[in-house]
Amino acid sequence: MNQPIYWIFILALPVACIAWTITKEEIFREPRDYCVEKSRNSKSILFRKIFYMLTCEYCFSHYITLGLLIMTRYTLLYADWRGYIIAGFSIVWIANVYMSLYNIIRVDLMKGKLVAKKEEEKIKHGDFTS
């Protein structure tokens, strides 16, 4: 092993960030909506699957990982093609753990904002009962 094992956790960060941003965030909503529509309504099963892979953060993370492995030449356990395969699936898995944790935190923050807004409305209307 030429590279330190902790690099896998660092390399998973941009994979998670890019995959999440493209498949979930508002800035890419229009192209994502187009891909969702094509994934549901294309006549060809191949096109439906290709467009679906562009809207699924798990699927999309594989492509980001492939690009990252080409750029960095990071391998895990083996210095040949086997190391790329092991590194690739490992990075995808870790990136998806990161995205799951981010989603949990994000949902919790949104829930907190909704509860605070509800309490604020109660105070505005003079309703102090619980």
N, C-alpha and C positions, 0 to 999 in steps of 0.2 A: 504494500500500500504506500503510494507516494504522497498522497494528500491526507491531511488530518481528518479524522472521522467527524469532527464537529462542523466541517464545511457543509455537510449534508443539511444541517439545520439552518445554516446561513443561506444556502442555495434555495431552500424551500420557501424562504421569505418572499423573494421577488416572484416566484411561481404563484404563491398564494395571492399576493397583491394584484398581479396582472390578471389572473383568472377571475378573482372576485370582482375587480373593477369592470372588466368587460362583460361578465355574465350577470352582474347584479346592480351596478350603480346607474344612476339616472343619466349620466353623461353619454352612455352608450345605449340608451333606451330605444331610439329609432332603429338603428341597425339590428338590435336584439329582437325587437318586435317583428321586423322583416324576416329574420331567421326563424323565429317561432312560427310565423305564418307559413313559411316555406316548409318547415319541418312537419307541419300538420297537413298541408294541402298539395304538396308536390305529387305528381303521378308516379314518379320513380322512387322506389324504396331507397336507392342509393342516395338520391338528393335529400330525401327526408332524414336519413341518418346523418349525412354530412351537416345539414343545417342544424339538426338537434345537437350535434357535438359542439357547435359554436355557441350554444345557449346553456349548456350544462357545465357548471364550474369543475366538476370532477373530470369529465371528458376533456374539457379545454385545458386543464392543468397538464394533461399528458403532452399536448402539443407545445406548451410553454416549456415544459421540462426537456423535451427533445431539443428545442432550440437552445436552451441553456447548456445542455450537455455538449452540443456541438461547439458552442462558444467557449466553454471552460475546459472541455476534455476531462471532466471529472469522472473518475471510475471508483468503484467501491469493491474492495476485496481482491479483485483481479485487474490486471492492467490491460486486458484485451476486451473483446466484445461482451464477454460475460460481466465484466465490471460495469460497463455502460448499462446493461439491462438491470442489474441489481441496483445500481445507483438511481436509474430512472424510476423504477417502481418505488424505491425507498423515498425519493424526493416527492413523488406524487402523494404518497401516503402521508408524509409529514406535512406537506402543504395543505392537504385536506383536513388534517387535525387542526392546523392553524386557522383555516377558514371556519371550521365548526366552532372553535372557541370564540372567534370574532363574532360569529352569528349569535352565539349565546349572550355575549356581552352586549351586543347591539340591541337585541330584543329586550334584555333587562333594562338598558338605558331608555329605550322607547317606552317601556312599561312605566318606568319611574316618571318620565315626562308626562304621560297621560294621567297618572295618579295626581301629580302636582297640579296639573291643569284643572282636574276635576275639583280638587280642594280649593283652588283659587276661585273657581266659579261659585262654589258654595259660600265662600267668604264674601264675594261681591254681592250675592243675593241675600246675605244675612242669614243663611241657613247654617247654624252652628251645631246641629245635631248630627250624630254619626250614624 
